[in-house]
């Protein structure tokens, strides 16, 4: 194991995200193993542990049973926040524009705050071709 990488345990997950403390130990271990398989150290380097924690938290929030306390709506993208889109005074109704801050390309990563954070991290660490600017030398072809 690389010195940059930290072994992720259910205890570490609970320390970093105390709101997920209700998840069963075996379920937490399962989702941590899935996140470890999904997140490559070659891609994230020093941020691998954080990316894996975010991924595990996202998976737990979306896929764990509702009675575990970890998959409840309170951990998903908040629906009662954002820019106010409309309001009413009679019966006190308000609606929010929850699309603010949501990346249209993120797909299912938009469903939790952990997924949104991981998506931003993935965008920063994506592997893209790069161009080195400078003086180019045209090779001479034999005539």
VMD Tcl script that draws the C-alpha trace (Angstrom):
set ca {
  {0.00 0.00 0.00}
  {1.21 3.48 -0.85}
  {2.09 5.82 2.01}
  {-0.50 8.34 0.72}
  {-3.33 5.87 1.11}
  {-5.14 5.27 4.38}
  {-7.11 2.11 5.00}
  {-10.74 3.09 5.23}
  {-12.66 1.50 8.07}
  {-16.24 1.96 9.25}
  {-14.81 3.85 12.24}
  {-12.98 6.32 9.95}
  {-16.16 6.77 7.90}
  {-18.14 7.56 11.07}
  {-15.46 9.97 12.28}
  {-15.48 11.92 9.02}
  {-19.25 11.77 8.52}
  {-20.88 11.41 11.96}
  {-24.35 11.71 10.43}
  {-23.82 8.20 9.00}
  {-23.26 6.69 12.44}
  {-26.45 4.60 12.24}
  {-25.14 2.33 9.47}
  {-24.52 -1.31 10.35}
  {-20.85 -2.39 10.52}
  {-21.19 -5.05 7.81}
  {-23.06 -2.66 5.49}
  {-20.44 0.04 6.02}
  {-17.68 -2.46 5.22}
  {-19.50 -3.54 2.06}
  {-19.92 0.03 0.78}
  {-16.32 0.91 1.66}
  {-15.11 -2.08 -0.38}
  {-17.27 -0.96 -3.30}
  {-15.93 2.59 -3.08}
  {-12.36 1.29 -2.91}
  {-12.96 -0.65 -6.11}
  {-14.51 2.37 -7.83}
  {-11.93 5.00 -6.89}
  {-8.42 4.58 -8.28}
  {-5.39 5.80 -6.40}
  {-3.68 6.43 -9.73}
  {-6.30 9.04 -10.52}
  {-6.64 10.80 -7.16}
  {-3.18 10.48 -5.58}
  {-3.14 12.14 -2.16}
  {-6.90 12.73 -2.31}
  {-7.75 9.02 -2.72}
  {-8.89 8.49 0.87}
  {-11.19 11.51 0.75}
  {-12.63 10.44 -2.62}
  {-13.27 6.91 -1.34}
  {-14.93 8.24 1.81}
  {-17.19 10.47 -0.29}
  {-18.03 7.59 -2.61}
  {-18.84 5.25 0.30}
  {-21.01 7.92 1.95}
  {-22.84 8.49 -1.35}
  {-23.48 4.77 -1.80}
  {-24.60 4.35 1.81}
  {-26.99 7.27 1.53}
  {-28.58 6.02 -1.67}
  {-28.51 2.26 -1.27}
  {-28.75 1.39 2.41}
  {-32.13 0.39 3.83}
  {-34.26 3.25 5.11}
  {-34.49 1.74 8.60}
  {-30.69 1.85 9.05}
  {-30.76 5.59 9.59}
  {-28.15 6.17 6.91}
  {-30.40 6.26 3.87}
  {-32.90 8.77 5.16}
  {-33.83 11.83 3.17}
  {-31.98 14.14 5.56}
  {-28.63 13.09 4.07}
  {-29.64 13.57 0.46}
  {-29.60 16.80 -1.47}
  {-31.60 19.25 0.58}
  {-34.93 20.12 -0.97}
  {-35.61 23.01 1.40}
  {-32.68 25.12 0.32}
  {-31.61 27.12 -2.68}
  {-32.87 30.27 -4.32}
  {-36.52 31.03 -3.57}
  {-38.48 30.45 -6.76}
  {-41.96 31.34 -5.46}
  {-43.75 32.14 -2.22}
  {-47.25 32.57 -0.88}
  {-48.38 34.45 2.20}
  {-51.74 32.73 2.68}
  {-51.04 29.24 4.11}
  {-47.32 30.15 4.10}
  {-46.03 28.24 1.09}
  {-42.55 28.57 -0.38}
  {-40.70 26.72 -3.17}
  {-37.01 26.65 -3.93}
  {-34.97 26.39 -7.09}
  {-32.84 23.37 -6.17}
  {-31.04 23.30 -9.52}
  {-28.64 25.99 -8.27}
  {-25.24 24.39 -7.74}
  {-26.24 21.16 -9.49}
  {-24.05 20.00 -12.37}
  {-26.22 18.78 -15.25}
  {-23.56 16.26 -16.32}
  {-23.25 14.65 -12.88}
  {-26.25 12.33 -13.19}
  {-26.79 10.23 -10.09}
  {-23.91 11.95 -8.26}
  {-26.27 14.94 -7.85}
  {-28.55 12.90 -5.58}
  {-26.46 13.41 -2.42}
  {-24.18 16.09 -1.05}
  {-21.41 13.47 -0.92}
  {-21.88 12.64 -4.59}
  {-21.85 16.31 -5.54}
  {-18.57 16.82 -3.68}
  {-17.09 13.70 -5.28}
  {-18.20 14.85 -8.74}
  {-16.35 18.15 -8.26}
  {-13.29 16.24 -7.11}
  {-13.52 13.92 -10.13}
  {-13.70 16.91 -12.45}
  {-10.49 18.32 -10.97}
  {-8.66 15.00 -11.30}
  {-9.93 13.90 -14.69}
  {-7.40 12.58 -17.14}
  {-7.40 14.79 -20.17}
  {-4.93 15.13 -23.02}
  {-2.69 18.10 -22.53}
  {-0.74 20.39 -24.81}
  {2.72 21.64 -24.05}
  {3.16 25.04 -25.60}
  {6.49 26.17 -26.91}
  {8.56 26.18 -30.03}
  {7.71 23.36 -32.39}
  {10.29 21.84 -34.68}
  {9.09 20.45 -37.96}
  {10.93 17.26 -38.82}
  {12.90 17.34 -42.01}
  {11.79 14.67 -44.45}
  {14.23 13.02 -46.76}
  {13.87 14.21 -50.32}
}
mol new
graphics top color blue
foreach p $ca { graphics top sphere $p radius 0.5 }
foreach p [lrange $ca 0 end-1] q [lrange $ca 1 end] { graphics top cylinder $p $q radius 0.2 }
display resetview
